[in-house]
Amino acid sequence: MTCQKAAGVAKAMQERFGNRLNLKIHLANSPEAAAYPLKGATNVFVGREWVSLEVATSTEQMEAYLNKLLANTG
């Protein structure tokens, strides 16, 4: 359930931020995930930074997180 919620929030953020955000969803056994020491079934990263599930599964918290991140990167 957490995975579906995180994916739903991610897709909502893609719609919200448009071309400012490049959404990619990979399964834990994908080649892209091999570089990360994943310990659980659901893991969310923005760039190379891990995002807590509390943030990743909340539309409001994730939007605030991304707004702050994007404001700092110009």
PDB file as gemmi writes it, atoms N, CA and C in Angstrom:
CRYST1    1.000    1.000    1.000  90.00  90.00  90.00 P 1                      
ATOM      1  N   MET A   1       0.823  -1.197   0.000  1.00  0.00           N  
ATOM      2  CA  MET A   1       0.000   0.000   0.000  1.00  0.00           C  
ATOM      3  C   MET A   1       0.868   1.263   0.000  1.00  0.00           C  
ATOM      4  N   THR A   2       1.956   1.254   0.766  1.00  0.00           N  
ATOM      5  CA  THR A   2       2.834   2.420   0.834  1.00  0.00           C  
ATOM      6  C   THR A   2       3.432   2.725  -0.534  1.00  0.00           C  
ATOM      7  N   CYS A   3       3.799   1.682  -1.255  1.00  0.00           N  
ATOM      8  CA  CYS A   3       4.387   1.863  -2.587  1.00  0.00           C  
ATOM      9  C   CYS A   3       3.401   2.555  -3.523  1.00  0.00           C  
ATOM     10  N   GLN A   4       2.151   2.114  -3.507  1.00  0.00           N  
ATOM     11  CA  GLN A   4       1.137   2.720  -4.366  1.00  0.00           C  
ATOM     12  C   GLN A   4       0.895   4.177  -3.986  1.00  0.00           C  
ATOM     13  N   LYS A   5       0.882   4.460  -2.689  1.00  0.00           N  
ATOM     14  CA  LYS A   5       0.662   5.829  -2.231  1.00  0.00           C  
ATOM     15  C   LYS A   5       1.826   6.721  -2.661  1.00  0.00           C  
ATOM     16  N   ALA A   6       3.057   6.249  -2.472  1.00  0.00           N  
ATOM     17  CA  ALA A   6       4.238   7.027  -2.874  1.00  0.00           C  
ATOM     18  C   ALA A   6       4.241   7.267  -4.382  1.00  0.00           C  
ATOM     19  N   ALA A   7       3.876   6.264  -5.163  1.00  0.00           N  
ATOM     20  CA  ALA A   7       3.812   6.422  -6.620  1.00  0.00           C  
ATOM     21  C   ALA A   7       2.736   7.429  -7.001  1.00  0.00           C  
ATOM     22  N   GLY A   8       1.606   7.392  -6.313  1.00  0.00           N  
ATOM     23  CA  GLY A   8       0.532   8.352  -6.576  1.00  0.00           C  
ATOM     24  C   GLY A   8       0.961   9.775  -6.269  1.00  0.00           C  
ATOM     25  N   VAL A   9       1.662   9.957  -5.147  1.00  0.00           N  
ATOM     26  CA  VAL A   9       2.168  11.286  -4.796  1.00  0.00           C  
ATOM     27  C   VAL A   9       3.192  11.735  -5.835  1.00  0.00           C  
ATOM     28  N   ALA A  10       4.068  10.835  -6.250  1.00  0.00           N  
ATOM     29  CA  ALA A  10       5.079  11.177  -7.258  1.00  0.00           C  
ATOM     30  C   ALA A  10       4.426  11.636  -8.557  1.00  0.00           C  
ATOM     31  N   LYS A  11       3.401  10.937  -8.986  1.00  0.00           N  
ATOM     32  CA  LYS A  11       2.708  11.324 -10.227  1.00  0.00           C  
ATOM     33  C   LYS A  11       1.998  12.661 -10.062  1.00  0.00           C  
ATOM     34  N   ALA A  12       1.444  12.914  -8.886  1.00  0.00           N  
ATOM     35  CA  ALA A  12       0.810  14.210  -8.619  1.00  0.00           C  
ATOM     36  C   ALA A  12       1.848  15.330  -8.656  1.00  0.00           C  
ATOM     37  N   MET A  13       3.047  15.058  -8.168  1.00  0.00           N  
ATOM     38  CA  MET A  13       4.110  16.067  -8.184  1.00  0.00           C  
ATOM     39  C   MET A  13       4.583  16.328  -9.612  1.00  0.00           C  
ATOM     40  N   GLN A  14       4.605  15.286 -10.434  1.00  0.00           N  
ATOM     41  CA  GLN A  14       4.979  15.465 -11.841  1.00  0.00           C  
ATOM     42  C   GLN A  14       3.979  16.387 -12.522  1.00  0.00           C  
ATOM     43  N   GLU A  15       2.698  16.188 -12.240  1.00  0.00           N  
ATOM     44  CA  GLU A  15       1.673  17.064 -12.808  1.00  0.00           C  
ATOM     45  C   GLU A  15       1.821  18.487 -12.276  1.00  0.00           C  
ATOM     46  N   ARG A  16       2.085  18.609 -10.993  1.00  0.00           N  
ATOM     47  CA  ARG A  16       2.191  19.928 -10.345  1.00  0.00           C  
ATOM     48  C   ARG A  16       3.396  20.716 -10.854  1.00  0.00           C  
ATOM     49  N   PHE A  17       4.546  20.051 -10.968  1.00  0.00           N  
ATOM     50  CA  PHE A  17       5.780  20.753 -11.309  1.00  0.00           C  
ATOM     51  C   PHE A  17       6.143  20.666 -12.789  1.00  0.00           C  
ATOM     52  N   GLY A  18       5.442  19.846 -13.544  1.00  0.00           N  
ATOM     53  CA  GLY A  18       5.658  19.772 -14.992  1.00  0.00           C  
ATOM     54  C   GLY A  18       7.091  19.460 -15.366  1.00  0.00           C  
ATOM     55  N   ASN A  19       7.632  20.248 -16.293  1.00  0.00           N  
ATOM     56  CA  ASN A  19       8.969  19.971 -16.810  1.00  0.00           C  
ATOM     57  C   ASN A  19      10.091  20.326 -15.825  1.00  0.00           C  
ATOM     58  N   ARG A  20       9.744  20.881 -14.670  1.00  0.00           N  
ATOM     59  CA  ARG A  20      10.759  21.144 -13.649  1.00  0.00           C  
ATOM     60  C   ARG A  20      11.124  19.877 -12.877  1.00  0.00           C  
ATOM     61  N   LEU A  21      10.358  18.819 -13.103  1.00  0.00           N  
ATOM     62  CA  LEU A  21      10.562  17.557 -12.390  1.00  0.00           C  
ATOM     63  C   LEU A  21      10.538  16.425 -13.401  1.00  0.00           C  
ATOM     64  N   ASN A  22      11.542  15.563 -13.352  1.00  0.00           N  
ATOM     65  CA  ASN A  22      11.631  14.427 -14.269  1.00  0.00           C  
ATOM     66  C   ASN A  22      11.381  13.151 -13.469  1.00  0.00           C  
ATOM     67  N   LEU A  23      10.160  12.663 -13.495  1.00  0.00           N  
ATOM     68  CA  LEU A  23       9.753  11.509 -12.707  1.00  0.00           C  
ATOM     69  C   LEU A  23      10.230  10.210 -13.333  1.00  0.00           C  
ATOM     70  N   LYS A  24      10.834   9.375 -12.500  1.00  0.00           N  
ATOM     71  CA  LYS A  24      11.219   8.024 -12.912  1.00  0.00           C  
ATOM     72  C   LYS A  24      10.865   7.101 -11.759  1.00  0.00           C  
ATOM     73  N   ILE A  25      10.188   6.010 -12.055  1.00  0.00           N  
ATOM     74  CA  ILE A  25       9.842   5.023 -11.042  1.00  0.00           C  
ATOM     75  C   ILE A  25      10.534   3.722 -11.416  1.00  0.00           C  
ATOM     76  N   HIS A  26      11.342   3.215 -10.481  1.00  0.00           N  
ATOM     77  CA  HIS A  26      12.077   1.969 -10.700  1.00  0.00           C  
ATOM     78  C   HIS A  26      11.752   0.991  -9.578  1.00  0.00           C  
ATOM     79  N   LEU A  27      11.690  -0.265  -9.902  1.00  0.00           N  
ATOM     80  CA  LEU A  27      11.504  -1.308  -8.899  1.00  0.00           C  
ATOM     81  C   LEU A  27      12.832  -1.557  -8.185  1.00  0.00           C  
ATOM     82  N   ALA A  28      12.768  -2.096  -6.985  1.00  0.00           N  
ATOM     83  CA  ALA A  28      13.967  -2.327  -6.175  1.00  0.00           C  
ATOM     84  C   ALA A  28      14.974  -3.245  -6.863  1.00  0.00           C  
ATOM     85  N   ASN A  29      14.515  -4.110  -7.745  1.00  0.00           N  
ATOM     86  CA  ASN A  29      15.430  -5.031  -8.432  1.00  0.00           C  
ATOM     87  C   ASN A  29      15.862  -4.523  -9.810  1.00  0.00           C  
ATOM     88  N   SER A  30      15.593  -3.257 -10.107  1.00  0.00           N  
ATOM     89  CA  SER A  30      15.979  -2.709 -11.409  1.00  0.00           C  
ATOM     90  C   SER A  30      17.461  -2.329 -11.406  1.00  0.00           C  
ATOM     91  N   PRO A  31      18.090  -2.275 -12.569  1.00  0.00           N  
ATOM     92  CA  PRO A  31      19.494  -1.873 -12.646  1.00  0.00           C  
ATOM     93  C   PRO A  31      19.737  -0.478 -12.053  1.00  0.00           C  
ATOM     94  N   GLU A  32      18.788   0.425 -12.215  1.00  0.00           N  
ATOM     95  CA  GLU A  32      18.938   1.782 -11.691  1.00  0.00           C  
ATOM     96  C   GLU A  32      18.997   1.802 -10.169  1.00  0.00           C  
ATOM     97  N   ALA A  33      18.356   0.856  -9.529  1.00  0.00           N  
ATOM     98  CA  ALA A  33      18.321   0.803  -8.071  1.00  0.00           C  
ATOM     99  C   ALA A  33      19.526   0.072  -7.477  1.00  0.00           C  
ATOM    100  N   ALA A  34      20.294  -0.602  -8.303  1.00  0.00           N  
ATOM    101  CA  ALA A  34      21.405  -1.423  -7.815  1.00  0.00           C  
ATOM    102  C   ALA A  34      22.455  -0.626  -7.037  1.00  0.00           C  
ATOM    103  N   ALA A  35      22.597   0.650  -7.325  1.00  0.00           N  
ATOM    104  CA  ALA A  35      23.623   1.471  -6.662  1.00  0.00           C  
ATOM    105  C   ALA A  35      23.233   1.886  -5.249  1.00  0.00           C  
ATOM    106  N   TYR A  36      22.004   1.619  -4.851  1.00  0.00           N  
ATOM    107  CA  TYR A  36      21.512   2.059  -3.541  1.00  0.00           C  
ATOM    108  C   TYR A  36      21.351   0.877  -2.589  1.00  0.00           C  
ATOM    109  N   PRO A  37      21.723   1.064  -1.312  1.00  0.00           N  
ATOM    110  CA  PRO A  37      21.519   0.000  -0.320  1.00  0.00           C  
ATOM    111  C   PRO A  37      20.083   0.036   0.213  1.00  0.00           C  
ATOM    112  N   LEU A  38      19.148  -0.453  -0.567  1.00  0.00           N  
ATOM    113  CA  LEU A  38      17.739  -0.393  -0.209  1.00  0.00           C  
ATOM    114  C   LEU A  38      17.400  -1.464   0.815  1.00  0.00           C  
ATOM    115  N   LYS A  39      16.723  -1.042   1.893  1.00  0.00           N  
ATOM    116  CA  LYS A  39      16.397  -1.980   2.964  1.00  0.00           C  
ATOM    117  C   LYS A  39      14.919  -2.324   3.025  1.00  0.00           C  
ATOM    118  N   GLY A  40      14.085  -1.541   2.400  1.00  0.00           N  
ATOM    119  CA  GLY A  40      12.654  -1.791   2.432  1.00  0.00           C  
ATOM    120  C   GLY A  40      12.090  -1.900   1.032  1.00  0.00           C  
ATOM    121  N   ALA A  41      10.812  -2.188   0.966  1.00  0.00           N  
ATOM    122  CA  ALA A  41      10.157  -2.351  -0.329  1.00  0.00           C  
ATOM    123  C   ALA A  41       9.906  -1.021  -1.015  1.00  0.00           C  
ATOM    124  N   THR A  42       9.700   0.051  -0.248  1.00  0.00           N  
ATOM    125  CA  THR A  42       9.395   1.356  -0.821  1.00  0.00           C  
ATOM    126  C   THR A  42      10.495   2.336  -0.445  1.00  0.00           C  
ATOM    127  N   ASN A  43      11.140   2.899  -1.444  1.00  0.00           N  
ATOM    128  CA  ASN A  43      12.201   3.891  -1.249  1.00  0.00           C  
ATOM    129  C   ASN A  43      11.993   4.996  -2.258  1.00  0.00           C  
ATOM    130  N   VAL A  44      12.122   6.233  -1.808  1.00  0.00           N  
ATOM    131  CA  VAL A  44      11.911   7.381  -2.684  1.00  0.00           C  
ATOM    132  C   VAL A  44      13.145   8.265  -2.623  1.00  0.00           C  
ATOM    133  N   PHE A  45      13.628   8.655  -3.794  1.00  0.00           N  
ATOM    134  CA  PHE A  45      14.777   9.534  -3.908  1.00  0.00           C  
ATOM    135  C   PHE A  45      14.407  10.720  -4.783  1.00  0.00           C  
ATOM    136  N   VAL A  46      14.976  11.855  -4.468  1.00  0.00           N  
ATOM    137  CA  VAL A  46      14.926  13.025  -5.340  1.00  0.00           C  
ATOM    138  C   VAL A  46      16.388  13.290  -5.674  1.00  0.00           C  
ATOM    139  N   GLY A  47      16.729  13.073  -6.925  1.00  0.00           N  
ATOM    140  CA  GLY A  47      18.142  13.069  -7.287  1.00  0.00           C  
ATOM    141  C   GLY A  47      18.768  11.864  -6.612  1.00  0.00           C  
ATOM    142  N   ARG A  48      19.784  12.105  -5.823  1.00  0.00           N  
ATOM    143  CA  ARG A  48      20.424  11.023  -5.071  1.00  0.00           C  
ATOM    144  C   ARG A  48      20.087  11.087  -3.585  1.00  0.00           C  
ATOM    145  N   GLU A  49      19.180  11.991  -3.222  1.00  0.00           N  
ATOM    146  CA  GLU A  49      18.797  12.171  -1.826  1.00  0.00           C  
ATOM    147  C   GLU A  49      17.575  11.334  -1.476  1.00  0.00           C  
ATOM    148  N   TRP A  50      17.710  10.540  -0.412  1.00  0.00           N  
ATOM    149  CA  TRP A  50      16.599   9.729   0.067  1.00  0.00           C  
ATOM    150  C   TRP A  50      15.560  10.630   0.712  1.00  0.00           C  
ATOM    151  N   VAL A  51      14.291  10.347   0.494  1.00  0.00           N  
ATOM    152  CA  VAL A  51      13.175  11.107   1.068  1.00  0.00           C  
ATOM    153  C   VAL A  51      12.409  10.168   1.997  1.00  0.00           C  
ATOM    154  N   SER A  52      12.116  10.631   3.208  1.00  0.00           N  
ATOM    155  CA  SER A  52      11.402   9.781   4.163  1.00  0.00           C  
ATOM    156  C   SER A  52      10.025   9.416   3.612  1.00  0.00           C  
ATOM    157  N   LEU A  53       9.518   8.269   4.026  1.00  0.00           N  
ATOM    158  CA  LEU A  53       8.193   7.842   3.575  1.00  0.00           C  
ATOM    159  C   LEU A  53       7.109   8.763   4.102  1.00  0.00           C  
ATOM    160  N   GLU A  54       7.343   9.377   5.250  1.00  0.00           N  
ATOM    161  CA  GLU A  54       6.374  10.342   5.779  1.00  0.00           C  
ATOM    162  C   GLU A  54       6.171  11.480   4.778  1.00  0.00           C  
ATOM    163  N   VAL A  55       7.263  11.960   4.215  1.00  0.00           N  
ATOM    164  CA  VAL A  55       7.192  13.036   3.214  1.00  0.00           C  
ATOM    165  C   VAL A  55       6.705  12.481   1.881  1.00  0.00           C  
ATOM    166  N   ALA A  56       7.252  11.355   1.462  1.00  0.00           N  
ATOM    167  CA  ALA A  56       6.982  10.795   0.138  1.00  0.00           C  
ATOM    168  C   ALA A  56       5.539  10.336  -0.046  1.00  0.00           C  
ATOM    169  N   THR A  57       4.831  10.082   1.045  1.00  0.00           N  
ATOM    170  CA  THR A  57       3.451   9.615   0.922  1.00  0.00           C  
ATOM    171  C   THR A  57       2.433  10.710   1.259  1.00  0.00           C  
ATOM    172  N   SER A  58       2.909  11.938   1.402  1.00  0.00           N  
ATOM    173  CA  SER A  58       2.028  13.073   1.686  1.00  0.00           C  
ATOM    174  C   SER A  58       2.155  14.103   0.573  1.00  0.00           C  
ATOM    175  N   THR A  59       1.075  14.347  -0.123  1.00  0.00           N  
ATOM    176  CA  THR A  59       1.099  15.327  -1.206  1.00  0.00           C  
ATOM    177  C   THR A  59       1.557  16.692  -0.702  1.00  0.00           C  
ATOM    178  N   GLU A  60       1.038  17.121   0.433  1.00  0.00           N  
ATOM    179  CA  GLU A  60       1.376  18.443   0.972  1.00  0.00           C  
ATOM    180  C   GLU A  60       2.845  18.523   1.372  1.00  0.00           C  
ATOM    181  N   GLN A  61       3.346  17.500   2.082  1.00  0.00           N  
ATOM    182  CA  GLN A  61       4.731  17.522   2.520  1.00  0.00           C  
ATOM    183  C   GLN A  61       5.707  17.408   1.348  1.00  0.00           C  
ATOM    184  N   MET A  62       5.371  16.569   0.378  1.00  0.00           N  
ATOM    185  CA  MET A  62       6.248  16.405  -0.783  1.00  0.00           C  
ATOM    186  C   MET A  62       6.271  17.683  -1.614  1.00  0.00           C  
ATOM    187  N   GLU A  63       5.137  18.331  -1.761  1.00  0.00           N  
ATOM    188  CA  GLU A  63       5.094  19.587  -2.507  1.00  0.00           C  
ATOM    189  C   GLU A  63       5.962  20.641  -1.814  1.00  0.00           C  
ATOM    190  N   ALA A  64       5.875  20.734  -0.498  1.00  0.00           N  
ATOM    191  CA  ALA A  64       6.696  21.690   0.250  1.00  0.00           C  
ATOM    192  C   ALA A  64       8.178  21.349   0.111  1.00  0.00           C  
ATOM    193  N   TYR A  65       8.511  20.067   0.193  1.00  0.00           N  
ATOM    194  CA  TYR A  65       9.893  19.610   0.036  1.00  0.00           C  
ATOM    195  C   TYR A  65      10.440  19.997  -1.343  1.00  0.00           C  
ATOM    196  N   LEU A  66       9.675  19.718  -2.384  1.00  0.00           N  
ATOM    197  CA  LEU A  66      10.124  20.025  -3.745  1.00  0.00           C  
ATOM    198  C   LEU A  66      10.186  21.529  -4.005  1.00  0.00           C  
ATOM    199  N   ASN A  67       9.218  22.283  -3.477  1.00  0.00           N  
ATOM    200  CA  ASN A  67       9.273  23.744  -3.628  1.00  0.00           C  
ATOM    201  C   ASN A  67      10.560  24.293  -3.033  1.00  0.00           C  
ATOM    202  N   LYS A  68      10.919  23.821  -1.854  1.00  0.00           N  
ATOM    203  CA  LYS A  68      12.140  24.283  -1.200  1.00  0.00           C  
ATOM    204  C   LYS A  68      13.370  23.859  -2.001  1.00  0.00           C  
ATOM    205  N   LEU A  69      13.392  22.613  -2.438  1.00  0.00           N  
ATOM    206  CA  LEU A  69      14.513  22.109  -3.224  1.00  0.00           C  
ATOM    207  C   LEU A  69      14.684  22.881  -4.520  1.00  0.00           C  
ATOM    208  N   LEU A  70      13.595  23.080  -5.240  1.00  0.00           N  
ATOM    209  CA  LEU A  70      13.670  23.793  -6.524  1.00  0.00           C  
ATOM    210  C   LEU A  70      14.004  25.260  -6.340  1.00  0.00           C  
ATOM    211  N   ALA A  71      13.577  25.864  -5.247  1.00  0.00           N  
ATOM    212  CA  ALA A  71      13.918  27.274  -4.972  1.00  0.00           C  
ATOM    213  C   ALA A  71      15.412  27.421  -4.730  1.00  0.00           C  
ATOM    214  N   ASN A  72      16.021  26.402  -4.137  1.00  0.00           N  
ATOM    215  CA  ASN A  72      17.451  26.450  -3.839  1.00  0.00           C  
ATOM    216  C   ASN A  72      18.330  26.115  -5.048  1.00  0.00           C  
ATOM    217  N   THR A  73      17.739  25.493  -6.064  1.00  0.00           N  
ATOM    218  CA  THR A  73      18.526  25.134  -7.246  1.00  0.00           C  
ATOM    219  C   THR A  73      18.299  26.089  -8.406  1.00  0.00           C  
ATOM    220  N   GLY A  74      17.395  27.008  -8.223  1.00  0.00           N  
ATOM    221  CA  GLY A  74      17.174  28.022  -9.258  1.00  0.00           C  
ATOM    222  C   GLY A  74      16.329  27.558 -10.309  1.00  0.00           C  
TER     223      GLY A  74                                                      
END                                                                             
